[in-house]
Amino acid sequence: MGTEKLLDKLTNLLNAKRRQQKKQLNNLKKLLEKLNKRHKEHQKLLAAKKDPEGRKRIERTLKVIYTQRKKGIKLYKDITDDLKGKNQ
């Protein structure tokens, strides 16, 4: 196989990975927006809830949502940094 063909294959693989990352980034952004909306809704529910047992359940849910958002934001930043690194 010639050098030109190898370079073409490499370019195709890199572009495929880049497309995959952009698609993942778009899906992750939508998911983070949904989690943020759900987080705000649960905060409102918590403020209105008087029952200690119900408050505890909502607080637990808020903690899970917060943790997952934090992980998602880190992954989002990692992917954007990776894409920016390829641009330069």
C-alpha positions in Angstrom: 0.0 0.0 0.0 1.4 3.4 -1.0 1.9 6.3 1.4 -0.9 8.3 -0.2 -3.4 5.5 0.5 -2.2 5.2 4.1 -2.6 8.9 4.6 -6.1 8.8 3.1 -7.1 6.0 5.4 -5.7 7.8 8.4 -7.6 11.0 7.5 -10.8 9.0 7.1 -10.3 7.4 10.5 -9.6 10.8 12.2 -12.6 12.4 10.6 -14.8 9.6 11.7 -13.6 9.9 15.2 -14.1 13.7 15.0 -17.7 13.2 13.7 -18.3 10.7 16.5 -17.0 13.2 19.1 -19.2 16.0 17.7 -22.2 13.8 17.8 -21.4 12.7 21.4 -20.9 16.4 22.3 -24.3 17.4 20.9 -26.1 14.5 22.8 -24.2 15.3 26.0 -25.2 19.0 25.7 -28.9 18.0 25.4 -28.6 15.6 28.3 -26.9 18.2 30.5 -29.7 20.7 29.7 -32.3 18.2 30.7 -30.5 17.4 34.0 -30.2 21.1 34.8 -33.9 21.6 34.2 -34.7 18.5 36.4 -32.3 19.9 39.1 -34.2 23.2 39.2 -37.6 21.4 39.4 -36.4 19.3 42.3 -35.1 22.3 44.1 -38.5 23.9 43.8 -40.1 20.7 45.1 -37.7 20.6 48.0 -38.6 24.2 49.0 -42.3 23.4 49.0 -42.0 20.0 50.8 -42.7 20.0 54.5 -42.6 16.3 55.2 -39.1 15.3 56.5 -39.2 11.9 54.8 -40.2 13.4 51.4 -37.5 16.1 51.8 -34.9 13.5 52.4 -35.9 11.6 49.3 -35.8 14.8 47.2 -32.4 15.7 48.7 -31.0 12.3 47.7 -32.3 12.7 44.2 -30.8 16.2 44.0 -27.4 14.8 45.1 -27.5 12.2 42.4 -28.5 14.7 39.7 -25.7 17.1 40.8 -23.1 14.3 40.7 -24.2 13.1 37.3 -24.2 16.7 35.9 -20.7 17.2 37.4 -19.4 14.1 35.6 -21.2 15.1 32.4 -19.7 18.6 32.5 -16.2 17.2 33.0 -16.7 14.8 30.0 -18.0 17.7 27.9 -15.0 19.8 28.7 -12.6 16.9 27.9 -14.2 16.3 24.5 -14.2 20.0 23.6 -10.5 20.3 24.7 -9.7 17.2 22.5 -11.5 18.7 19.5 -9.8 22.1 20.0 -6.4 20.3 20.2 -7.1 18.7 16.8 -8.0 22.1 15.3 -4.7 23.6 16.2 
